[in-house]
Each structure stands twice: as structure tokens, then as C-alpha cells.
Amino acid sequence: MTKKRVVVTGASGYIIQRMWTELAERYEIVALDNRETNANAEKVPGIRVCDLTQSDRDLYRKHFKGADAIIHSAFVSAKGLDATTWSNNSQPKFEAEHANVAMAYNVYQTAIEEDVKRVVVASSNHAADYYERLIWKDQWDCVTPDMPPKSDNFYGWAKIAYESLGFVFATGQVGGRKLEVVQLRIGGPRDNADLDDIAAGDIKAMHRGLGAYLSKRDQIQLFVKSIEAPDIEDEYGIPFQIFYGVSGNTHNFWSIANARSVIGYAPEDNSQVNFADRIAEIARG
């Protein structure tokens, strides 16, 4: 069987590198990034260096020709700020996120122009992170993908913009063709479920880490099924979906019901099982 040709942006970054081996085995990968090496200073095989923030799409469109799908995970970090400082609401952070929104447009538009069928975007739970403030104040219980996205920071705002812009392209009102778009609101893709530094007795911090947990194999499954699901249309015929990127955790506070029903996502991991011993240590506190 012929492998799907998948363009992967941000190929040197953490999210992609976490599942690099499995993606490379399954697909013909076109790896794009603005640098050649990953976080360990290792060169990514076959990497093609390009700048997707450039408005002149002729500079990189050749990489998208003949592709079946795109995984968009490229990200512009704010100058002078740690890339993990997502809550920073400074002007440099806004300018970086503004560039990220423009880059998402470039990816969507190039997909339309080069007849790429589907784009899977590495969005973030921060597209609706305002609700988390309410959850930890015991004023809210669970966030679903169909709730209006709300954020109080520029990072989350940009993710909302990715999603809204993707919907515009999915309606068919750009270029006369519906672009199939999946937005994955990634939770906590870390193997320790963020439990290492939680103090004994801090139940809410533990609940957050356990509920946000996304195991490596569940991440791979979610991306693969988002690429390969034959039909992602909503009830109105628009090929657009938002899925939360978390495992099948007992502590989930983001709903994955639609991912289960639309693409058949069947997570294999549950943080309560995987980290039972650490949970006991924290809970006893």
C-alpha cells in the first residue's frame, strides 16, 4: 500500500519529535522547520529548512506539492522570552503570537492552493484555558470542544485564532474548496504527568496533572486517526473538528467524547493506573 505523503511543520519541535519514529515509519514525511536540529542538537533526518512566516508562499510551496495531509506544529517564540512562558502578556509575546496566526494562514492557504486535502493542527488546551480558572475555584466541572473558546493570555488567543481561521477554510469560502481541518488541543504530553514536583496533599494540582496527561502512544493514535479518518464532517457538512489531546484519564476535565465518536479515538492509557503509586504518595499528604 502506498504511504500517505504528510508535510510536518515544526518537525524539530518536541511534539513532533515525541512521535517522530512512528510517523516516519507510517508516512512519507516532508519535514519542515526553521532549524535543522532537535532539542538534543541532533539533526532531524531529511529536514528542509524554510520560514513559513513569509507571506511569499512561492518560497516554500514546493514542499507541499503532492501531499495528502499536513501536520502543522511550527511555532514562533517571543524574542527574549522562554518558549514555555505561555502566560506572558507582553508586547513581544503578542507580536510572536501574531506571527503564529499569520503562519497558520500561510499553511491553510498553501494547502488550498496545492490541493492538500487535510490539515491537522497542534493547537492547545490554552484555547479555552479561562475555564480552568473556574474549575480550580470549584465553579465549573468539564470543558467540551463545542463551548465558546475563552482565554486570558495571548498564547491562548492565538490558538483560538488558529481554530477560527481553520473553520473559515473548512466552509469552502476560501478558494472554492472545503479544506478538512482538525484542531488538537494538546494537554500535558509529558511522561511524568507533571506529578514530580507536586507537594504532598496538593490534590488540585495532582488532579490537573492527571487530567491533562497525554501518553506517547495515545498522542500517536490521536494524530494518526486525525489524519486517516475518512469523514470528519460535522452535522452541517463542514469538515472541521476540535479534539482534546488527552489520554483516557479518570481525572479528565476536558471531554474527549467527540474524538471517540468521530475518529474512533480509543486511548490506551489512564493516568490513575499509570501513576497509582505517586497518586497514593500525594493523596496521603
URPEMO-V574837 format. One record per pair of residues at least 12 apart in sequence whose ideal C-beta (glycine too) atoms are under 7 Angstrom apart, sorted by the first residue. I is the first residue (numbers start at 1). GAP is how many residues later the second one is. If there is no record, write none. Layout:
i->{I:I}
gap->{GAP:GAP}
This chain:
i->{3:3:4:4:4:4:5:5:5:5:5:6:6:6:6:6:6:6:6:7:7:7:7:7:7:8:8:8:8:8:8:9:9:9:9:9:9:9:10:10:10:10:11:11:11:11:11:12:12:12:12:12:12:13:13:14:15:15:15:15:16:17:18:18:18:19:19:19:19:22:26:29:30:30:30:31:31:31:31:32:32:32:32:33:33:33:34:34:35:36:48:50:52:52:52:52:53:53:53:53:57:57:57:61:61:61:64:64:64:64:65:67:67:68:69:69:69:69:69:70:70:70:70:71:71:72:72:72:72:72:73:74:75:76:76:76:76:77:78:78:78:79:80:81:86:86:86:87:89:89:93:94:97:97:97:97:100:101:101:101:104:104:105:107:108:108:108:108:111:112:112:112:112:112:113:117:118:118:119:119:120:120:120:120:120:121:121:121:121:121:121:122:122:123:123:123:123:123:123:123:124:124:124:125:125:125:125:125:125:126:126:126:126:126:127:127:127:127:127:127:127:128:128:128:128:128:129:129:130:130:130:131:131:135:136:142:142:143:143:143:144:145:145:145:145:145:149:162:163:163:166:166:166:167:169:170:170:170:171:178:180:180:181:181:182:182:182:182:183:184:184:184:184:185:185:185:185:186:186:187:187:187:187:187:187:187:188:188:188:188:189:189:193:193:193:193:193:194:195:195:195:198:199:200:200:200:200:201:201:202:203:206:206:207:210:210:210:210:210:211:211:211:211:211:212:213:213:213:213:214:214:214:215:215:217:217:218:218:218:218:219:221:222:222:222:222:225:225:225:226:226:229:229:232:232:241:241:243:243:243:244:244:247:247:247:247:248:248:248:249:249:249:250:250:251:251}
gap->{24:25:23:24:64:65:23:25:61:62:63:21:22:23:61:62:63:65:221:23:25:56:57:60:63:15:21:22:23:24:63:23:43:62:63:64:65:98:23:63:64:65:20:21:22:33:36:21:23:25:26:32:35:60:62:25:58:107:171:174:57:21:171:198:201:197:200:201:204:198:198:17:18:33:37:13:15:16:17:16:18:20:31:14:16:41:15:17:14:13:15:13:22:51:54:55:23:46:49:50:49:52:53:49:52:53:46:47:50:52:49:47:49:49:47:48:49:51:158:37:41:46:49:49:152:32:35:47:49:50:49:29:25:20:23:24:27:19:14:15:18:13:12:12:40:67:69:66:64:65:61:60:57:58:60:61:58:57:60:61:58:61:60:12:57:58:61:71:68:57:62:63:65:67:62:63:62:109:60:62:62:64:103:106:107:41:45:60:61:62:63:62:64:36:39:40:60:61:62:63:35:61:62:60:61:62:87:119:129:25:27:29:30:33:22:24:29:32:33:36:58:15:19:21:22:23:22:27:20:21:22:12:19:118:68:111:113:110:111:112:111:97:98:99:110:113:14:21:20:79:15:17:74:73:12:68:69:70:67:61:52:59:58:59:44:50:59:61:59:38:42:59:61:57:58:59:60:28:59:25:26:27:57:58:59:67:21:24:25:26:25:30:16:17:20:78:82:15:14:80:83:84:86:81:82:84:85:81:84:80:80:73:76:44:39:41:61:62:65:35:38:40:41:42:34:33:34:36:58:31:32:33:32:54:51:52:29:49:50:51:26:44:21:23:37:43:38:39:40:17:37:33:34:30:31:17:21:13:15:16:12:15:20:22:23:24:19:21:22:21:22:23:20:22:20:21}
